[in-house]
């Protein structure tokens, strides 16, 4: 348990204040955390509501935006792009 970190929800505008109190930046998780030698109470305003340390975020669980979807009729739709030309597989649109 010596390796567990208490992650904080620090808004960008308040990062300097958290850093001044001793918070450290975890570049992998991209979150601020409380080092083990600091008093957690100093960072109460940035702790998660549950008060429990947040588990590390996995890279596979990030939300992805959909660029296409299927309609009820089964037709595939694409995101609106001004110069989009659909490729049907026969003749490339770039020729």
Secondary structure in CASP SS format (residue, H / E / C, confidence):
PFRMAT SS
TARGET T0000
AUTHOR 0000-0000-0000
METHOD secondary structure of the structure
MODEL  1
X C 1.00
X C 1.00
X C 1.00
X C 1.00
X C 1.00
X E 1.00
X E 1.00
X E 1.00
X C 1.00
X C 1.00
X C 1.00
X H 1.00
X H 1.00
X H 1.00
X H 1.00
X H 1.00
X H 1.00
X H 1.00
X H 1.00
X H 1.00
X H 1.00
X C 1.00
X C 1.00
X E 1.00
X E 1.00
X E 1.00
X C 1.00
X C 1.00
X C 1.00
X C 1.00
X E 1.00
X E 1.00
X E 1.00
X E 1.00
X C 1.00
X C 1.00
X C 1.00
X C 1.00
X C 1.00
X H 1.00
X H 1.00
X H 1.00
X H 1.00
X H 1.00
X H 1.00
X H 1.00
X C 1.00
X C 1.00
X C 1.00
X C 1.00
X C 1.00
X C 1.00
X C 1.00
X C 1.00
X C 1.00
X C 1.00
X C 1.00
X C 1.00
X H 1.00
X H 1.00
X H 1.00
X C 1.00
X C 1.00
X C 1.00
X C 1.00
X C 1.00
X C 1.00
X E 1.00
X E 1.00
X E 1.00
X C 1.00
X C 1.00
X C 1.00
X C 1.00
X C 1.00
X E 1.00
X E 1.00
X E 1.00
X C 1.00
X C 1.00
X C 1.00
X C 1.00
X C 1.00
X C 1.00
X C 1.00
X C 1.00
X C 1.00
X C 1.00
X C 1.00
X C 1.00
X C 1.00
X C 1.00
X C 1.00
X C 1.00
X C 1.00
END
